[in-house]
Amino acid sequence: MFRVHFLIFCFVAFATGALKGDDAVSGPTREKPKPAANADSGITFDWIHVDGPYVAMTFDDGPSSKLTPKLLDLLAAHHIKATFFLIGENAAEYPELVAREMREGHEVGNHSWSHPNFGKMSDEGVRSQLRRTDDAIRSAAGNRPTLMRPPYGSISARQKKWINQEFGYKIVLWDVDPLDWRRPGPNAVCNRIVKNTRAGSIILAHDIHPGTIDAMPCVLNQLEAKGFKFVTVSELIGMQTPIPPKPSATPKSAGASTTAPSPTPHD
């Protein structure tokens, strides 16, 4: 009798374990979900993958009646085209400088009317800021901008989407920031830009700070010495090429040497 009970107990235990095993297989796995596709693809840009040493120099918050003309003279001397993200109030006050920027082949973009934080504003408030600046630029230069940079870089994914749909703007951020608004001095601004710039960089600076303008001869000379070529943001976007996939690891053959020559050093 004891043997019969023991056999029944073993059978029940086995069946229960099998059922639990089936549940473990059919239940959710611990594999990490694949990242969602980038909803900003084709709308937001902070760095561009390009084939060649091309970069975009950008200047925010102008035009400045005292500093922007000096910067434009310097850019002309170097035959460099830049992109200016304009504050609407300044564009309306100095339309001749907006017209000069466009006439000399630079690109201008919308940087809001009065530099508020878009991420903390209603849609209607953001719309008003963009529309007034758009009108001021078009009045001064005859063309409306196609680029927009949010003040402080503050903007939500939802705002990006409707701004792109309504205004047709591409949203431009940056990957090189010398923090020139803290006024660290021309040498620090120059060193930070030169150190961090790479092919495809969108470089942030401000043409409303004297130290930034004083740093620009150093910046332009050193980047040119490194072989970089300057284009506008729209030109840089137009040069975009796909990022090649990373090569997969190739297993070593059984008879292959386990040592390899040291790579040649390069900058």
C-alpha positions as CSV (number, residue, x, y, z in Angstrom):
1,M,0.0,0.0,0.0
2,F,2.8,2.3,0.9
3,R,4.4,1.6,-2.5
4,V,1.2,2.5,-4.4
5,H,0.9,5.8,-2.5
6,F,4.5,6.6,-3.2
7,L,4.1,6.0,-7.0
8,I,1.0,8.2,-7.1
9,F,2.9,11.0,-5.3
10,C,5.8,10.9,-7.8
11,F,3.4,11.0,-10.7
12,V,1.6,14.1,-9.4
13,A,4.9,15.9,-8.7
14,F,6.2,15.2,-12.2
15,A,3.0,16.4,-13.8
16,T,3.0,19.6,-11.8
17,G,6.6,20.4,-12.7
18,A,5.9,19.8,-16.4
19,L,3.0,22.3,-16.3
20,K,5.2,24.9,-14.6
21,G,7.8,24.4,-17.3
22,D,5.3,24.9,-20.0
23,D,4.2,28.2,-18.3
24,A,7.8,29.4,-18.2
25,V,8.2,28.9,-21.9
26,S,4.9,30.5,-23.0
27,G,5.1,33.4,-20.6
28,P,6.9,36.8,-21.2
29,T,10.7,36.5,-21.7
30,R,13.4,38.7,-20.1
31,E,14.8,39.8,-23.4
32,K,15.2,43.5,-23.7
33,P,12.7,45.1,-26.1
34,K,14.1,46.5,-29.3
35,P,14.4,50.3,-29.3
36,A,11.6,52.1,-31.1
37,A,12.4,53.8,-34.4
38,N,13.6,57.4,-33.9
39,A,10.4,59.5,-34.3
40,D,12.6,62.5,-35.0
41,S,14.4,61.0,-38.0
42,G,14.6,63.5,-40.7
43,I,13.3,66.3,-38.4
44,T,15.9,66.9,-35.7
45,F,19.7,67.2,-36.3
46,D,22.5,67.7,-33.8
47,W,25.3,66.0,-35.8
48,I,25.4,64.7,-39.4
49,H,27.2,61.7,-40.7
50,V,29.0,62.9,-43.9
51,D,31.7,61.6,-46.1
52,G,34.3,64.3,-45.8
53,P,35.6,66.9,-43.3
54,Y,32.5,69.2,-43.4
55,V,31.2,71.1,-40.4
56,A,28.6,73.8,-39.8
57,M,29.4,76.9,-37.8
58,T,26.2,78.4,-36.2
59,F,25.6,81.6,-34.3
60,D,22.6,82.3,-32.0
61,D,20.7,85.2,-30.6
62,G,21.7,88.0,-33.1
63,P,21.9,90.0,-35.0
64,S,23.9,92.3,-32.8
65,S,24.5,95.8,-34.2
66,K,28.0,96.0,-32.8
67,L,29.3,92.4,-33.1
68,T,27.6,90.8,-36.1
69,P,29.2,93.1,-38.7
70,K,32.6,92.3,-37.3
71,L,31.9,88.6,-37.5
72,L,30.5,88.9,-41.0
73,D,33.7,90.7,-42.1
74,L,35.8,87.9,-40.6
75,L,33.7,85.2,-42.3
76,A,34.0,87.0,-45.6
77,A,37.8,87.2,-45.3
78,H,37.9,83.4,-44.8
79,H,35.3,82.7,-47.5
80,I,33.2,80.8,-44.9
81,K,29.4,80.5,-44.9
82,A,27.7,80.1,-41.6
83,T,24.2,79.7,-40.2
84,F,22.6,82.4,-38.0
85,F,19.7,81.5,-35.7
86,L,18.0,84.9,-35.2
87,I,15.9,86.3,-32.4
88,G,12.8,87.9,-34.0
89,E,13.1,91.1,-31.9
90,N,16.6,91.6,-33.1
91,A,15.8,90.8,-36.7
92,A,13.0,93.3,-36.7
93,E,15.3,96.0,-35.2
94,Y,18.2,95.4,-37.5
95,P,16.7,94.2,-40.8
96,E,19.7,95.4,-42.8
97,L,22.0,92.9,-41.0
98,V,19.6,90.1,-41.8
99,A,19.6,91.2,-45.4
100,R,23.4,91.3,-45.4
101,E,23.7,87.8,-43.9
102,M,21.5,86.4,-46.7
103,R,23.2,88.5,-49.4
104,E,26.6,87.2,-48.4
105,G,25.5,83.6,-48.7
106,H,24.9,82.7,-45.1
107,E,21.8,80.9,-43.9
108,V,19.3,82.2,-41.3
109,G,17.0,80.3,-39.1
110,N,14.3,81.0,-36.6
111,H,15.3,81.1,-32.9
112,S,12.0,82.5,-31.5
113,W,10.9,86.0,-31.0
114,S,12.1,86.7,-27.4
115,H,14.0,83.5,-26.4
116,P,11.5,81.8,-24.0
117,N,11.6,78.1,-23.0
118,F,9.4,76.3,-25.5
119,G,9.2,73.2,-23.3
120,K,7.2,75.2,-20.7
121,M,4.9,77.0,-23.2
122,S,1.5,76.3,-24.7
123,D,1.3,75.4,-28.4
124,E,-0.3,78.8,-29.2
125,G,2.5,80.6,-27.4
126,V,5.2,78.7,-29.3
127,R,3.3,79.3,-32.6
128,S,3.2,83.0,-32.0
129,Q,6.9,83.1,-31.2
130,L,7.8,81.3,-34.4
131,R,5.3,83.1,-36.7
132,R,6.4,86.6,-35.6
133,T,10.1,85.7,-36.2
134,D,9.3,84.1,-39.5
135,D,7.5,87.3,-40.6
136,A,10.4,89.5,-39.5
137,I,13.0,87.4,-41.4
138,R,10.9,87.3,-44.5
139,S,10.3,91.1,-44.3
140,A,14.0,91.8,-43.9
141,A,15.4,89.3,-46.4
142,G,12.6,88.3,-48.7
143,N,12.7,84.6,-47.8
144,R,11.3,82.6,-45.0
145,P,13.6,80.3,-43.0
146,T,13.5,76.5,-43.2
147,L,15.4,75.8,-40.0
148,M,14.5,76.4,-36.3
149,R,16.6,76.1,-33.2
150,P,14.6,76.1,-29.9
151,P,16.0,78.4,-27.2
152,Y,18.0,76.4,-24.6
153,G,17.5,73.4,-26.9
154,S,14.3,72.9,-24.9
155,I,11.5,71.3,-27.0
156,S,9.3,68.2,-26.7
157,A,9.0,65.4,-29.2
158,R,5.3,66.4,-29.8
159,Q,6.3,70.0,-30.4
160,K,8.9,69.0,-32.9
161,K,6.4,67.0,-34.8
162,W,3.7,69.7,-35.1
163,I,6.2,72.5,-35.7
164,N,7.7,70.5,-38.6
165,Q,4.2,69.8,-40.0
166,E,3.0,73.3,-39.7
167,F,6.0,75.4,-40.5
168,G,8.1,72.9,-42.5
169,Y,11.1,73.6,-40.2
170,K,13.9,71.1,-39.5
171,I,14.9,71.3,-35.8
172,V,18.6,72.0,-35.4
173,L,20.5,71.4,-32.2
174,W,24.3,71.0,-31.8
175,D,27.0,68.6,-30.8
176,V,29.8,71.1,-30.0
177,D,29.0,73.7,-27.3
178,P,31.9,75.9,-25.9
179,L,29.6,77.4,-23.2
180,D,30.5,80.8,-24.5
181,W,27.5,82.3,-22.9
182,R,29.3,81.9,-19.6
183,R,32.0,84.2,-21.0
184,P,35.0,82.0,-20.2
185,G,37.3,84.0,-22.4
186,P,38.4,83.7,-26.1
187,N,41.1,81.1,-25.4
188,A,38.7,78.8,-23.6
189,V,36.1,79.2,-26.4
190,C,38.6,78.4,-29.1
191,N,40.1,75.4,-27.3
192,R,36.7,73.9,-26.6
193,I,35.5,74.2,-30.1
194,V,38.7,72.9,-31.7
195,K,39.0,70.0,-29.3
196,N,35.5,68.7,-29.8
197,T,34.8,69.3,-33.5
198,R,34.6,66.3,-35.8
199,A,33.4,65.7,-39.3
200,G,29.6,66.5,-39.4
201,S,29.6,68.7,-36.3
202,I,27.1,71.4,-35.8
203,I,29.0,74.0,-33.7
204,L,27.1,76.3,-31.4
205,A,28.3,79.9,-30.7
206,H,26.7,83.3,-30.0
207,D,27.4,86.5,-32.0
208,I,26.2,88.6,-29.0
209,H,29.2,88.0,-26.8
210,P,32.5,89.9,-27.4
211,G,34.6,87.1,-26.2
212,T,33.1,84.8,-28.8
213,I,33.8,87.2,-31.7
214,D,37.4,87.5,-30.3
215,A,37.7,83.7,-30.3
216,M,36.7,83.3,-33.9
217,P,40.0,84.0,-35.7
218,C,41.6,81.3,-33.6
219,V,38.7,78.9,-34.2
220,L,38.6,79.4,-37.9
221,N,42.4,79.3,-38.4
222,Q,42.8,76.1,-36.3
223,L,39.9,74.2,-37.8
224,E,41.0,75.1,-41.3
225,A,44.5,73.9,-40.4
226,K,43.0,70.6,-39.4
227,G,41.4,70.4,-42.9
228,F,37.8,71.1,-41.9
229,K,35.6,72.8,-44.5
230,F,32.6,75.0,-43.5
231,V,29.1,74.8,-45.0
232,T,25.7,75.9,-43.9
233,V,23.5,73.6,-41.9
234,S,21.2,72.9,-44.8
235,E,24.2,72.0,-47.0
236,L,25.5,69.7,-44.3
237,I,22.1,68.0,-44.0
238,G,22.2,67.6,-47.8
239,M,25.5,65.8,-47.6
240,Q,24.1,63.2,-45.1
241,T,25.1,59.6,-45.7
242,P,24.0,56.4,-43.9
243,I,26.0,55.4,-40.9
244,P,27.6,52.0,-42.0
245,P,26.8,49.0,-39.8
246,K,29.5,47.9,-37.4
247,P,31.4,44.9,-38.7
248,S,30.5,41.6,-37.0
249,A,33.3,39.7,-35.2
250,T,34.9,37.1,-37.4
251,P,35.9,33.9,-35.5
252,K,39.6,33.0,-35.7
253,S,40.5,29.9,-37.6
254,A,42.1,27.1,-35.7
255,G,45.5,27.6,-37.1
256,A,45.5,31.4,-37.1
257,S,48.0,33.3,-35.1
258,T,46.7,34.8,-31.8
259,T,48.8,37.9,-32.3
260,A,48.3,40.8,-34.6
261,P,50.4,43.8,-35.6
262,S,49.9,47.0,-33.7
263,P,47.6,49.5,-35.5
264,T,49.3,52.5,-37.0
265,P,48.8,55.5,-34.8
266,H,46.6,58.3,-36.3
267,D,44.9,61.5,-35.2
